[in-house]
Each structure stands twice: as structure tokens, then as C-alpha cells.
């Protein structure tokens, strides 16, 4: 666990969270809550980072259409600003497509502190 968390802290990518149990990862069984080893989760930045069939299965299950959603959001690309970490995991997905329009890495390779939220047990 410590080694995994250390790796998580070293990675400068954005959109990640460390999960201490799996509640349902595509193609894998969920852990009995709240048990399970921690694993790193992140948001996908390019087509090809997800497991084959994952997006299609999600679209079918939730009655979504990813292609239509992208068309509907195309006008938002002018609002996007470069962010640190967009390219942080690029080497792990050599066959992934380029990032979508508007998504650009700002070149910041220095990790920054993330806010931490601690839960207090109920009284």
C-alpha cells in the first residue's frame, strides 16, 4: 500500500483519486465494501486509454451517445486552458489518440500539493 501511494504522489497528472476499494471497475468485480487494496484511478484524456468496449458498454447501460455529447460540447473548446498533467501518463498508452480539441498540457512537471479532506467519525 505504501509503495502504491508513493507512486500516486509522484505522478503529476490531473483528475486522479486514490480509491481504497473498487466499487465496480469495467470488466472487474467490485470489492466487498469497504475492503480492498488501494488503486489509482484517473480520468481518461484520449481515446484509446480506456479498455476496449468500455465506452460502448457505458453508453448502452446509461442510454448515452459519446459521439453526440462531444458534438454538443464542441463550442466549449474555446474556454479550455492548458493544464499540468495532461501528458503525464502518455507513455502508458502508446496507441492512444491525441487529446481532444482544447485539451493541452501546460508543461508543468512539478507536483503541487492537493487539498486533503478528512472525515470525522459521527459522534
N, C-alpha and C positions, 0 to 999 in steps of 0.2 A: 504494500500500500504506500509506504513512504516513497519508494522509488517512482511509482506512478504519479504521485502528487508532485514530486520534484520535477519530473518531465513536464507536467502540466504547467507548472510555474515558469519553466524556461521558455515555453512556446509563446511567441508574441502575437499569435493570431487573434482575431476578434471573434465574437459570437460563440464563445465556448462556455461550458459549465462542467463541473465535475460531479457526476452522479454516483451515489453510493449504492444504488441498486438499479436494476433495469426494470422499467415498468412496461416494456414492450418495444423491443428493437425489431425492425423489419427482418424477418427470417430467423429470429431467435426467440426463445421462450422468455417470458418475464420471470423475474425473481420473486419468491415469496417475500412480501414486504414486511418489515424494512431490512431485508438481508441482501447480501451480495457484495462482491468486490467492487471498488470504485473503478469507473472507466470514464475516459474523456469523451465528451460529446461536443459537437460544433455544428454550426450552420454551414450548409454547402454553398460554395461561391461560384462553382462552374458545373455545367452539365458534365457528367462522367465521374463525379466524385461519389455519387450515390451507388448503391448496389443495383445491379440490373433488375428491372421490373419494379423497383421500389416506388417511383413516382407514379407509374401507371396504376399500381395497386392502391396507393393512397387516393389518387383521383377517382378510381372506381368506388372505393369504400366510402368516400365523402361526397360523391357526386360533384367533383371538381373537374376543371379543364385547365391544365397548366398553360397550354399554348394561348388560350383566350385570356387568362389572367395576365400573362406577360404583355399581350397587346393592350389590355386595359391600363397597364401601369407604364407603358412606354413614355407617356408625357411627363413622368416623374424623373427621368434620367437627368434633366437639366438641373434638378435640385440636389443631385448627388455630389458629394465632396470626397476627395481621396481619403482613405483611411489606412491606418497602420495595420498590418497583419493579413491583408487580402492575399498576398503571395506566400505567407508563412508555411503553408503545408503543400505548396505546389509540387514539390518533388515527390510527394507520396502518391500523386495522381498524374503520372506522366501522360496518360491518354485523355485527360480532361480537356474540355473545350476552353477557349479563352473566357474570361469573366464576362458577364452580360454588360451591355452598354451602361455606362455611368459608374460601374464598379471599378475602382482603380486604387492601387496601393500607393501610399504616400512615401514609401521608402524608409519609414521609421522602424529601425531594428532594435530599439531599446525598450525592454519591458517596462511597463508602468504599473504602479500599484492599482489594484482593483478594490472597490469598496467591498467590505465584508459585512454580512448581516448575520447576527447571531440570534437564535431562537431561545427564549427563556421558557423553562417548563411552567405549566399552569400552576397557580397557587392553590 
